[in-house]
Amino acid sequence: MKKLTSHCIGVEDGEIVLFSDFQDEGEMWTGKGPRERRRKVSFSESYLSPPAVHCALSMWDMDNATNLRGEIQAENITCEGFEVVFKTWADSRIARARAHWMAIGAVRAPGDWDV
């Protein structure tokens, strides 16, 4: 459990297109076996410590002739940002995917002094 001791909590969210491989025959659409795509996200301002980050698929477009397999998560979380990581494997064919994310953590209050 992450306990927040700051009296000022920041919540930031957004969406990011992870890939669109259908148009250019990219590896998520044409490949087989383990595949991974990473996208860097930067926060609008720094947190005091690495925040809790939640990622979810907000859109996915997959081939219905193969099994639907996918995993999404936040990795390398810092005070300034993180990476959204999408993985698939075997014969899954993913045309495109978009992720929604939310970060919650302690931030500097407007009246805080920088000593």
Protein Blocks (a to p, Z undefined) as FASTA:
>chain_A
ZZdfbfbdcdddddddfbdcklnopaklmmgcjdddddddddfbdcfbdcddddddfbdc
ddfkbccddddddehiafkbccdddddehjbccfbdcdddddddddddfklccZZ
